[in-house]
């Protein structure tokens, strides 16, 4: 790995140079009788001070608010994770707003408990790849645990911008008289909101969060890495015991390997049928060209984003990780982790959820997409997995390129993944994306307008 990469804890591109840091820290020394300065800082102390200065710089760099607006066409359909919307229609436009605001948005944070083995209390400037991976996993978990078509209730109340927003219809009768029971609809809404909050808490910036930054860094530390490294992660959690993750090998999804991961034997001593299949998140690391994106793959990427089984793409532009969730015409729709927010204490009851959702979509041209990316899929049941294999294979066949993006094949891969712990989330991120570095911030205050 490039030693200058910010994923190795170095100052990222565009940050203060080392001579700036040297001059800043020297000013803290004491002056001797001969006019020289003695630096009282031990190497460890200097490291902590350097970390604080870099954190302060990144908090400023990624904390500004901009009012630029992404422009969307009224006439071209907008596709997002298997759903299509025509923004000229008021109802569809509002459905898109709610669906986008329902996606979990995981960004840089500052002020969280110190990462183990370091003095870092922020991931600003180095954590974008981890955040993009978290967002893809979060989308899979929301599909896994919540009803089909679920949207976050508070997404109905996002602020209006240039687009006219229609009033949302009530999802069920309101019961206000004292002593009367809540309606079934209200009860179900309450249950789904509890689940939604629990999923958000799993990605909190706290040591107890199973898919939070602290756990990801701890997994890296156990493999000889340090905070600031981005690597493959094996994050087990009893919270999702009926979900597994399969990572494709050499751009091939081997059906027998997925079946082996997902099949579950009947419970011992059980008298009735027991669930025999785990849900699965499939991650496919791919490269869509050499130094730049091969444009012949664009149609295929669009076809994959049209599928309901697609849960997004960890990608970006060169040295800048983003989470792609859809497209319109020749531009990709994305969520951007490059916005520094204060940490939310997820250990508190009813902690605020607003900073985990974004109301303002952004777009980027396909031509600026980095060719290295990871595509995610989700199948809840064996039947859904079989359908996934069929629809994904059809989508892949659309490319005019001689070699497809990846393939789905019968049989097993060469490597045996049977030593992966049962009921685990394996390899959430791929280390090939570790070299991503960030430029051109975006943030939650951006809005979008229609042309």
N, C-alpha and C positions, 0 to 999 in steps of 0.2 A: 504493500500500500504506500502511496506517496506520502512521505513524512511531513509534507507541508499541508496535507489535507486537514481541514478543521475537525474532521471526524477523529483525528488523533489528538485533539485538544489544542491544536494550534489556532492562532488568530486567523479567522476566515478572510477571504479576499474582500478588500474594501474597508477593513478595520484598521485601527491605529498600528503603525509599524513598530518594530521592536525598539528602534532608537527613541521613539516617543515614550514607550514604557520605561526605557532605561533612564531617560532624563527625569521622568516623573518620580521614579523610585529613589534616584540618587538624591533628590531634594529632601528626602526623609533622613539622610545620614547626618552625622555630626562633623563639624569642622575642627581639625586639629590645629595645634599652635603654628604649624608651618603652612597653614592655609589649605591643606589637603582634607579630603572627606573620608571618614571611616564609615563604611556601610554596616550598620548594626544588624542587618537582616540576614538570617541564615537562609540557605537555599529553600528550605521548606516554607519559611515565612515569606520569602520573595515569591514563591509559587502561589501562595494564598493571595497575596496582594495583587499579583498579576491576574489571577482569576477574577478577583473582584473588579479590577479596572476593566477587563475585557467584558465582564457581565454588564457593568454600567454602560459601556459603549454600545453593546448589543441591545440593551433595553431601550436606549434612545433610538438606535437605528431601526428597530422593528416595532417601535411603539407609537410612531407618528400616525395620524389619521388623515387620509386623503379622500377627496370627494369625486374622484374620477368615476365615470359611469360606463359599464359595459353595455354595448348597444345590441339589441336583439331585433330580428326581423318579425314583422307581423304575418308575413305571407309564407315563410318557410317553416315547416314543422320543426319542433325542438324535441329531441329524443334524450331521455334520461333514465338509465337503468331499466330498460325494457318497456318504458311508457313513452308515448308520443303526445305532444301538446301543440295545438295551434293557438298562438298567443293573440290572434285577432278575435278569438271567441272569449268572452268574459269569464264563463264558467271554467273553461280549460285553463285560462291564464291563472285563475285563482287556485285551481287544482295544482298547477305547477308550483306556484308560490308556496303552498302548504307542503308539497312533497319535498321541495328543496330545503325549506326551513326545518323539516323533520330529520334530515341527514345530520349525523353527529359531526361536529366541526372541532377538531382537536389541533390546537395551535401551540406555539411557544408559550411558556409560562415563566413567571418569575416570582420569587419569594416562597418557593416550596421548601420543605425540609431538606437539609443538606444530603446530597447523594453520598452513599457509602463509599469511602475511600477517596473522597475528593472534597474540595471546598465549594463545589458548584451548588447554587440555589436557583439556577435558571438554565434552560436549554437554548436560549436565544443564540443564534449563530451556528449551532451544530446539530440540533435535534430534528430538522425538517423531515429526514427520511423516516425516523421513528414515528413521527406524528402522522405521516402519510400512511404508513403501515397500520397504525392504530385505527385510522379512519376506515380502511378497507375491512379490517377485522370487526370493527364496530358495526358496519353495515351488515355483515354476515350474522352477527349476534342478534341484531334487531329483527332480521328475517326469521331467525331460528326461534326466537322467544315470543314474538308478538304476532297478532293475527294478520293475515294478508291484507294489504291496503291500509294498514294502520298509519295514522298521521298524528303528530304531536299536537295536543289540544291548543297549546299556546301559539302554535304556528298560525292560527286563525286571527291572531291579534297583532301581527307584525305591523310596523309602521308603514304608512302609505308613502309611495314615492311618485314618480311621473306616471306610472301606470294606474289606471283606475282599479280599485279593489272593491269587489262586490261583497256585500254582507254575507257571512257564512250562515248556512242553514243550521238549525239546531239538530243535533244528532239523536235527540230523544226527549221525552217529556220531562219537564222540571217539576219536582215535587217540593213545595215550600211549606205546606202546613205542618205545624209541629206534631211530632208523634207518628207521622206517616212514614212508611218504609220507602227507601230510595227505589227508583225504577231499576229494572234489570239492566237497561242501557247504562244508567249512571253507575251502577255497581261495576259493570264491565269496564267502563271508562276509568274508574278508580283503580281497578286492578292493573290495567295496562299502563297507567301512569306510574304506578309503583314499580312495575317491571322496567319501564323506561328509565326511571331514576336509578335503579339498581345497576343497569347496564352502564349508565354514565359514570357511576361511582367506581366501576371496575377499571376505568381509564383515568382516574384521578391521580394527581401528582402527590401521592402519599405512599409510604412504604407498604401499607396494607392492601393497596389496589392491585389485584392480580395481573392486570394488563397495563399498569401504569409505568411511567418512566423509571421509577426506582427499581421495579422488578426486572425490567428490560436491562438496565445497567447492571444489576446484580448478576443476572445470567451471563452478561458479558464479562464481568469481573471473575466469575468462577472459571471462565475459559482463558484467563490470563490477559483480558483486555482491561481498559480503564474507562471511566466515565468520559463520554465524548466520542467513543468508538461506536460505529453502527455495525451490527453483525447479525448472523442468523441466531434466532432465539428459540428456545424450547420452553415455553411458559405453561406449566400445567396448572389447571384449576378445577377443583371439585364442583365449581358452580355450573359448569357446562359438561357434565359427565357423559351426555349422549351426543356429543359433537366431536368430530375429529378433523384434522387438517391433512391434506395430501399435497405435497410439493412435487411438481412434474420434474422428471429427469431428462436432460438433453432434449428439451422441447417436445417431450412425448408424455402424454397421460396414458399410463398402462392400466387398462380396465381391471385386470386381475389384482393388481396391487391395491386399487381403490376398494374393490370388493372385500379383500382380506382385512383392510382397515375398518370397514363399515359393518361387516357381519358380526353379530353378537350371538353367542350361544344362549339357549333357553336357561332361565334361572334354575338353579338346583332346588328341587323340592317343590317347584311351582306346579299348580294343578291346572292352570289355564295358560293361554298363549302369552308369551312375553315378547316385548319389542325385539325384533331380530336384526335391526338395521340402525346404525348411527347416522345422523345427518353429517354432511361433509362440506367443508370449504376446500376448494381446489385452487391452488396457486400455481401459475404457469409463468416462470421467468422467461422472457424472450428478448430477442434483439431484432429490431425492424429495419435493418440496414447497417451500413458501415459507420462512417463518422456522422452522417445525417440520416434522417428518416427516408426510407425508400417509399416514394409516393404510391407505388403500386399496392402497398399494404393498407392504404387509407380506407378503401372500400371495405376491406375485411374488418378493420377496427370498428368502423361504423356498424357493420352487421353484428358484431359481438356485443356492442353497447345497446343494440335493439333487443337483446335477449333478456327475458325476465330472470334468468338464472345468473346473469352477470352482476357482480357486486362492485365493479369499479376497476380502475387501473392505477397502480402505483407507478408514477412516471414523472414527467415534468419537462422542463427544458434543460439544456446543458447546465450542470452544476446548480440546479434549483428544483427540489422535489415538490411535486404537486399531486393531488388526488383527483383523477379524471372520472367524471360520473356521466357524461353525455356529450352531445354535440349539436350544432346547428350549422347547416351548410358546410363550410370548410374550416370551422372553428370548434375546438373542444371546450366543453364546460367543465369547470374544476372548482375544488375547494383548496384554499391556500393556507398552509400552516404558518406562513411567515408573518405572523402578527403577535406581538408580545402582550400577554394579558396577565393580570395578577392571578395567583393561584387561588382556587376555590377549595375550601375545607370540606371535603366530601364525607368527613366523619360526623358532621353536624346534621341533625334532622332537617329536612326541607331546605337543603342547601340550594342556592340559586342555579337555575339551569340555562339562563339566557345566553351566557358566554360560550356554551357548548353547541350553539346553533347559529347559523349564519343566514341572514335574509337576503344577502346580495350576491348573486352568482357572478362569476367572472368567466371570460373566454380568452382563448389563445389559439392562434393559427396552428393547424396541423403541421405546417412547414417548420414550426419552431419546437416541435416535440422531440425530445431526446429519444433515439432509437432503442435504448435499454429501458425496459419496463417489466412490470409483473401484473398479469391479468388475473382477476379473481372471479370464482364462480361458487354458487351454493346450491346444494340439492338436499331437500329435507328427507326424502324417502328413496327407497330403491327405484320406485317407478319414476321419480323425478330425476334420478341419476341417469336412468336409461334414456329419458327424454333429453336430458342435457347432452349426452353423447351424440344423439341424433341431430339436434338443432345446432350444436357447436360445429359438428363436422360439416354440415351444410353451409354454415357461415364461413368456415375456413376455405371451402372450395371456391368461393367467389373471387379470390385473388388471382390476378393474371400473372403473378410472379411464379416462376417455375417451382420454387420451394415454398410450402405453406408456412405460416407463422409458427404453428406447432401441429402435432397430430394426436389423434386418439386411437390407440392401438390395442388389440387383444394381447394377452400375455403379461409377463412380469418384466420389470426393469432388472438391470444387472446388480444393483445394490439392494441389499436386504434392509428394509426399514422396520423389521419386526421388533428391534430392540427399543423402539420409541415407547415411552410409558403409555399404558392404556389411558383413555379418556384425556388425552393431552392436546394442547394446541401447539403443533410442531412447526418450527422454522417460520415464524411470522414474517420475518424480513430476510432478504437475501443480501449477502455482503457485497455483491457486485454493485449495489447502489450506494455503498458507503462513501464513494468519492464525490457524491453530489455536494455542491456548495451553492450558496444562495446569493441571488442578486434581485433587484427590482421588487421591493416589498409590495404586498397587497394587504388589505385589512377588511374588517367587518363593516366599515362605514361606507364602503363602495356601494353604489346603487346601479341600476340598469334601466335603460330606456328603450322604447320601441322606435324603430325607423319606419 
